């Protein structure tokens, strides 16, 4: 193996989402308005408690770390405590680890940062304890809370935070980043491969980068076939074929296509629902048909979330579309 090949292989063994994680606020893409507001806090060294909400992989953790890096420089890790609430849901983590960090002595800075990821996983008791802790140590600690759904955070905490709602990243932002990484790693990306990565990511940069790395392991060329196989994502045309067949009244053919997606391609029912929702307005359906489809998608999604059988609910969705024809 040549030296160049060895270096390339070693580079691919690294986790790319960490290797290419933005280090500063200026490096963050797709969240310009949020970055501008955060930069103003940093420049004034006047950071309030913050609440970041939005789907996974769109820059919440990265933004928190970038703020810490810019405030504390090389000492940022000593002044930045990161906890994941989904791993430690009880009230003890609030009363013990957070309080111990908040009480510990430090020098050179007016306050330290506690970053609590997936804060919407905290129990209501833990959130109430967190609220009291935020009040008790507000003179020397700033909290940055991250969540998928801000509605799951109690009002007393929300009222104490500056709320930032992160939007899914644009297709252009995702495409630009995967092109840059592919160039840095010496990976050839076909145009169809880029489109597949952007589609599979659905605004999630972490998912796009992970998919690129996984697809690149099999060779130096990443095409759409590799991306869809790695991500267990149905091709848009397959989803469209299934829906339009059902709308044409051919339930048997639509059910056969669904069975192929679930059993042969190994796609999860929840992912099929997500793809259906994302693609409704790309099916060239009339307004009435699109509204009917959205109504059925919402009902199936709710039932699956509540624990119903995915295949049964998806077949019922297709049956209702066929019967309405």
N, C-alpha and C positions, 0 to 999 in steps of 0.2 A: 504494500500500500504506500502510495507516494505521500510526501509531507503535506501537500495541499489537500489530498483526500482525507488524511488524518485530522487536519484542522477542521475540514468541513463536517466530518462525522462528529467530532467533539462538540462543535457548535450546535449540532442538531440534538445532542443529548441534553443540552440545557433546556430549561423550561422557558419558552419564548415569551410567554405573557409576563414573566418577571424580567427577562433580559431586555425587553422592549417597553417596559412600563415607563411612562413619562416621569421624569424626576422633578420637573419644575412646572409651575402653572402655565408657562408659555408653551410647554410641550404638549399640553392637553388639547385634543382636537374635538371639534363638534359640540363644545359647550361654551361658546364664546361669552355669552352674557353672564353665566355663572362665574367663569374665570375672571372676568372684569371686576365683578363685585368682590370676589375673594381677594384679588390683588389689592384692592383699595383697603381692605382690613389689614392685610400684611404690611402695606406701606405705612399705615398709621400705627402699627403695632397695637391695634385695638380690636381684638377678636371677641365677638360675642359667642354664646353657645350656638351651635349650628345643628340643623336637622337636614340631612340629605335623603331624598326619597326618589325612587325610580327603579326600573327593572335592573336585573343583573348585567354586569359587563359594560356599563356605560360611563364609568369614571368616578364613582363615589369614593371608593377606597383610595384610588389614585389621587384624587383631589385632596383628601385629608392628609395623606402622606406628603404631598407637594407643599401644602401649607406649613406643615411641620418642618420640612427641609428648609424652606425659605425663612422661617422664623428663627430656627436654632442652628442652621448650618450643619457642620459635621457632628454636632452633639444631639441631633434630632431624635435619635433612638432612645437616648437617656431621658428625654422629656416628653416622650410619646408612648402612651400605654394603649395597646390594641387588644380588645376583647371581642369574642364572637358570642353574642347572646344566644344563638341557636344551640351552641354546645353547652352553655352554662346558664340554664333558664331560671334557676332558683334565686331567691332573694339574697342568699348568702354571698353571691358574687358581687352584688351591689354593696352589701354591708362590709365585706371583708377586703377583697382585692382592690376595689375602687377607693375605699376609704383609706387603706394603707398607702396607696400610691398618692392620694391627695394630701395625706398628712406628712409624708416623708419630706425631709428637708432638701433643698436644692439651692443653687446660687446662680447668679448671672442673668436670670430671666424673671419677669414679673409673674408668669404663670406657666403651667404645664398643660398638655392636652391629653385627654382621655377619649379615645375613639372606640365607640361601641357599635360594632357591626351587627346587622340584622336585629336591631333593637325592637322591632315589632314582634319578635319571638319571646320577649320578656313577659312574664305573667303580670297581671295588673298589680299584684302586691309588690313585685320587683320594681315596676315602673313608679309606684308611689314612693318606695324607698329611694329610688334614683332621684326623684323630684326633690326630696328632702336633702339628699347629698349634694345636689346641684346648688341648693340654697346655702348649705352649710359651708361649702368650700369655694364659693364663687369668687373669693378674693385672690385665690392662687391657682385655680384650675378652670380650664375651659373644656366643655364637652362637645364632641362632634358625634351625633347619632346618625346611623345609616339604616335605612329600612326600604323595603319594597313598597309598602303601603302605609302612608302617613296616617290614614284613618285608624290604624291599629295602635297609634301612639296616643296616650291620654292627653286631654286638652291642657292640663296644667303644665305638662312638659312642652307641648307645642308653643304655648304662649311665652315660654322662657327662651325660645330659640328663634334665630333667623332661619326661615325655611327656604330650602333650595330644591326645586323640583327638576330633576335631571330627565331630559327627553331621550328617547332612543336615538342612537347615532344615525346620521343620514347615510344613505348608500354610498354617496361620494366620499364621505369621511372614512368609511370602512374600506372602500376600494383603494383609496390613496395609501392607507396604512399597510394593507396586505401587499400592495405592489412594492412599497419601500422595503418591507421585511424580506420579501422574495428576492429582491435585488441584493440585499445585504447577505443573504444566505446562499446566493447562487442557485436559486430555484427558478425553473422556467414555468411561468403561469400562462396557460392558454386563455384566450378571451372568454371562452365558455367556462373555464375553471374559475376565473374571477367572478363571473356572473353567479356561478353556483355558490361560491363562498359568501358573496353578499346576500344572496337569497336565503341561504341556510342560517346566516347569522341573525337576520331579522333585527338589525340595530345593535346587536351585542358584540362589541369588539373582542371581548375575551373568547367568545365562541368562534369567531372568525379566525383568530390567531391560533387557537388550539387546533382547529380543523386544518389550517394550513400546515402546521407542524406535523400532524398525524398523517396527512396525505403525502407530505414530502418524504416521510420515512421510506416509502416504497419506491422512490425514484426521484430523479431530478426534474421531472415534468409533472405538474399538477393540472389535471383536466377535470371536467365536470363529473365524469364517471367515478373518479377517485373521491371527489368531495362528497357526492351524494351517498356513496358507500360508507365512507368514514363517519359521516354525521347522521346516518340512518334517516335521511330526509327524502321525502317523495319529490319527484320532479314536478314542477308546476303543471306541466301538461297532463300528468297522471291524475292529479287532483281535479283538474278541469274536466278530464274525460269522465271521471266517476260522477261528478255533479251533473254535468250536462246529460249524461245517460239517464240518470235518475229523473231529471226534469222532463226528459222526453218520454217518461213512463215505463222505461225498461228497468224495473227493479232488479231482476235476476242478473243482468249484465253489470249493473252498478254494484250489487252485492259481491259479485265475483271479483271485481276490481278492488273493492275494499279488502276482501279476504287475501288477495295477492299482496297488498300493501302491508297488512298486519302479520301474516304468517310467512310469506316468502321473503319479503324485504325487511321484516323485523321492525317496522315502525310502530311506535307506541300510539295508542288511541288518542292520548292527550295531545301528542304532536300533530296528529292528523287534524284534530280540532283547531289547533293554533294555525296550521297552514290554511285550513278552510277560511278561517276568519281573516287572515292576511290577504287572501286571494279573491275574496268575494267580488270586489270591484274591478278585477282583472279578467272576469269570465265573460264579459260582453253580454251580461244579462240585462233584461229590462228591469226597471225600478221595482215592479211588483215581485218579480222572481227573486231579486236580490234581497228585498225586505223579508220575504218568506224564508229564504235561506238563512239570513241572520237570526231570525226568530228561532228557527230549529237549532242552529248552532248554539245559541245562548242556553236553550233548554237542555241540550245534550251536555254542554260543558258543566252546567250546574249539577246535573245528576251524577256525572262522572266524578266531580269534585266531592260530592257527598258519599261516594263509595260504590256507585252502581257499576255494573259490568260494562267495560268500554266497548266491546264489540257489539253487544246488544243495543247499546244506546246509539252507536253510529249506524247500525242497520236500521234502527227505528227512524233515525234522521233521514236516511235515504228513502225509506218506505213512505214517509210523510211527503217527501218531495215528489215521489212518483204518483202517489194517490191524488195530489193536488193538481196534477196535470190536466 
